[in-house]
């Protein structure tokens, strides 16, 4: 129970950050700037939002508590639902961005749009893809998007089998070829990249803002 509690505590706190990012997107507020300002309070330490929660612990353990005490574990369940729903929200954001791109470029079709996903692991600077929200988003995009989908994951040598379409490339190639870049994992290798002003960026980790 102590181990489940540790991971549930982290999940709830991540869910707060993720929900805040959705609220801020609706209100056109920079969530990372907001969190930085709020965290100046000595007793406030809001975590950083992202595309969801992955790994074999935080994304799984809270459900054991919920399954044993479903009537009592209301906050823990809600946090899981918020974090489980974040990948869907990111995918919707990508679809909205594609639509906006097509309106701004009426001579282009969806098949002519190249999307690059940066990061597939469930957290920075590892090769572990277990329960990765980034991988789930990338896999869904590869099956839905009619155009080219590129993937950048510096910690693996080949794409996993559940990505039906798409090409694994390096970051330089992706930045040069993509129309839309989706930053999903804040690998150290990505922090020094400088996307051009022409590239449309969806940054779920706040490192290219």
C-alpha positions as CSV (number, residue, x, y, z in Angstrom):
1,X,0.0,0.0,0.0
2,X,2.9,2.4,0.7
3,X,4.3,1.9,-2.8
4,X,0.8,2.3,-4.4
5,X,0.4,5.5,-2.3
6,X,3.7,6.9,-3.5
7,X,2.8,6.5,-7.1
8,X,-0.8,7.6,-6.6
9,X,0.5,10.8,-5.0
10,X,2.7,11.5,-8.0
11,X,-0.2,10.7,-10.4
12,X,-2.5,13.1,-8.6
13,X,0.0,15.9,-8.7
14,X,0.8,15.3,-12.4
15,X,-3.0,15.3,-13.1
16,X,-3.2,18.8,-11.6
17,X,-0.5,20.1,-13.9
18,X,-2.1,18.4,-16.9
19,X,-5.5,19.7,-16.2
20,X,-4.1,23.1,-15.7
21,X,-2.4,22.9,-19.1
22,X,-5.8,22.2,-20.7
23,X,-7.5,25.1,-18.9
24,X,-4.7,27.4,-19.9
25,X,-4.9,26.3,-23.5
26,X,-8.6,27.2,-23.4
27,X,-7.9,30.6,-21.9
28,X,-4.8,31.3,-24.1
29,X,-2.4,31.5,-21.1
30,X,1.1,30.2,-21.2
31,X,0.9,27.3,-18.7
32,X,4.7,27.1,-18.1
33,X,4.9,30.8,-17.3
34,X,1.9,30.5,-15.0
35,X,3.4,27.5,-13.1
36,X,6.7,29.3,-12.8
37,X,5.0,32.3,-11.2
38,X,2.8,30.2,-8.9
39,X,5.8,28.2,-7.8
40,X,7.4,31.3,-6.4
41,X,5.2,30.8,-3.4
42,X,7.3,28.9,-0.8
43,X,4.6,26.2,-0.2
44,X,3.7,25.7,-3.9
45,X,5.5,23.2,-6.1
46,X,3.4,22.5,-9.2
47,X,4.9,19.9,-11.5
48,X,5.3,20.3,-15.3
49,X,2.5,19.1,-17.6
50,X,3.0,16.7,-20.5
51,X,1.2,14.4,-23.0
52,X,0.1,12.0,-20.3
53,X,1.7,9.6,-17.8
54,X,3.6,6.4,-18.7
55,X,5.8,3.7,-17.3
56,X,4.9,0.5,-15.5
57,X,4.2,2.1,-12.1
58,X,2.5,5.6,-12.0
59,X,0.2,4.8,-14.9
60,X,-0.8,1.5,-13.3
61,X,-0.6,1.4,-9.5
62,X,-3.4,3.9,-8.7
63,X,-5.9,1.5,-10.3
64,X,-5.1,-1.1,-7.6
65,X,-6.4,1.3,-5.0
66,X,-9.4,2.3,-7.0
67,X,-10.3,-1.3,-7.7
68,X,-10.2,-2.2,-3.9
69,X,-12.1,0.9,-2.7
70,X,-14.0,2.4,-5.7
71,X,-16.4,4.5,-3.6
72,X,-13.7,6.1,-1.6
73,X,-10.9,6.6,-4.1
74,X,-12.7,9.4,-6.0
75,X,-9.7,11.8,-6.3
76,X,-7.3,9.0,-7.3
77,X,-9.7,7.8,-10.0
78,X,-10.3,11.3,-11.3
79,X,-6.5,11.9,-11.5
80,X,-6.1,8.7,-13.5
81,X,-8.9,9.7,-15.9
82,X,-7.3,13.1,-16.4
83,X,-3.9,11.6,-17.2
84,X,-5.3,8.8,-19.3
85,X,-7.3,11.4,-21.3
86,X,-4.3,13.7,-22.0
87,X,-3.1,11.7,-25.1
88,X,-6.5,12.1,-26.7
89,X,-6.4,15.8,-26.0
90,X,-3.0,16.0,-27.7
91,X,-4.3,14.1,-30.7
92,X,-7.3,16.5,-31.0
93,X,-4.8,19.4,-30.8
94,X,-2.8,17.9,-33.7
95,X,-6.0,17.5,-35.8
96,X,-7.0,21.1,-35.1
97,X,-3.5,22.3,-36.1
98,X,-3.7,20.3,-39.3
99,X,-7.0,22.0,-40.1
100,X,-5.5,25.4,-39.4
101,X,-2.5,24.6,-41.6
102,X,-4.8,23.7,-44.5
103,X,-6.8,26.9,-44.1
104,X,-3.5,28.9,-44.2
105,X,-2.2,26.9,-47.1
106,X,-5.2,26.2,-49.4
107,X,-3.0,24.8,-52.1
108,X,-1.9,21.9,-49.9
109,X,-3.8,18.7,-49.0
110,X,-3.5,16.6,-45.9
111,X,-1.5,14.1,-47.8
112,X,1.1,16.7,-48.5
113,X,1.6,17.6,-44.8
114,X,4.5,16.0,-43.0
115,X,4.3,15.6,-39.2
116,X,7.3,14.9,-37.0
117,X,6.9,13.4,-33.5
118,X,9.8,14.1,-31.2
119,X,10.1,11.4,-28.5
120,X,8.5,8.0,-28.0
121,X,9.8,7.0,-24.5
122,X,7.7,7.4,-21.4
123,X,10.1,9.8,-19.8
124,X,13.3,11.8,-20.9
125,X,16.6,10.2,-21.8
126,X,15.6,6.5,-21.6
127,X,14.7,3.9,-24.2
128,X,11.7,2.4,-22.2
129,X,8.5,2.6,-24.2
130,X,6.3,0.8,-21.6
131,X,2.9,2.5,-21.2
132,X,4.3,5.6,-23.0
133,X,1.7,8.2,-23.8
134,X,4.1,9.6,-26.4
135,X,4.2,6.2,-28.2
136,X,0.4,5.9,-28.0
137,X,0.0,9.4,-29.6
138,X,2.6,8.6,-32.3
139,X,1.1,5.2,-33.1
140,X,-2.4,6.8,-33.5
141,X,-1.0,9.6,-35.6
142,X,0.8,7.1,-37.9
143,X,-2.4,5.2,-38.6
144,X,-4.7,8.3,-39.0
145,X,-2.6,10.9,-40.8
146,X,-2.7,10.4,-44.6
147,X,0.6,12.2,-45.1
148,X,4.1,11.4,-44.0
149,X,4.8,10.9,-40.3
150,X,8.4,11.1,-39.0
151,X,9.6,9.9,-35.6
152,X,12.6,11.1,-33.7
153,X,13.7,8.9,-30.8
154,X,17.4,9.1,-30.2
155,X,17.4,6.2,-27.7
156,X,16.1,3.4,-30.0
157,X,17.4,1.9,-33.2
158,X,14.1,0.9,-34.8
159,X,10.5,1.7,-34.5
160,X,8.3,-0.7,-32.3
161,X,5.9,-3.0,-34.2
162,X,2.8,-1.2,-33.1
163,X,3.7,1.8,-35.3
164,X,2.2,0.8,-38.6
165,X,3.4,3.6,-40.7
166,X,6.2,6.2,-40.4
167,X,9.9,6.6,-40.6
168,X,12.5,6.8,-37.8
169,X,14.8,9.8,-38.5
170,X,17.3,12.1,-36.8
171,X,16.2,15.4,-35.4
172,X,17.9,17.4,-38.1
173,X,16.1,15.6,-40.9
174,X,12.8,15.9,-39.1
175,X,13.1,19.7,-38.6
176,X,14.1,20.1,-42.2
177,X,11.2,18.0,-43.7
178,X,8.3,18.6,-41.3
179,X,5.4,21.0,-41.6
180,X,4.2,20.3,-38.0
181,X,6.4,19.2,-35.1
182,X,4.9,17.5,-32.1
183,X,7.2,17.6,-29.1
184,X,6.2,14.7,-26.8
185,X,9.3,14.0,-24.6
186,X,11.8,16.5,-23.3
187,X,15.0,14.6,-24.1
188,X,18.2,16.5,-23.4
189,X,19.0,16.1,-27.1
190,X,15.9,18.1,-28.0
191,X,16.5,21.0,-25.7
192,X,19.2,22.5,-27.9
193,X,17.2,22.3,-31.1
194,X,15.9,25.5,-32.6
195,X,12.8,25.0,-34.8
196,X,12.4,27.6,-37.6
197,X,9.7,30.2,-37.4
198,X,8.0,28.5,-40.4
199,X,7.6,25.2,-38.5
200,X,4.3,24.8,-36.7
201,X,5.1,23.5,-33.2
202,X,2.9,21.7,-30.7
203,X,5.1,21.6,-27.6
204,X,3.6,19.4,-24.8
205,X,6.7,19.7,-22.6
206,X,7.4,23.5,-22.8
207,X,11.0,23.3,-23.9
208,X,10.6,25.1,-27.3
209,X,8.4,28.0,-26.0
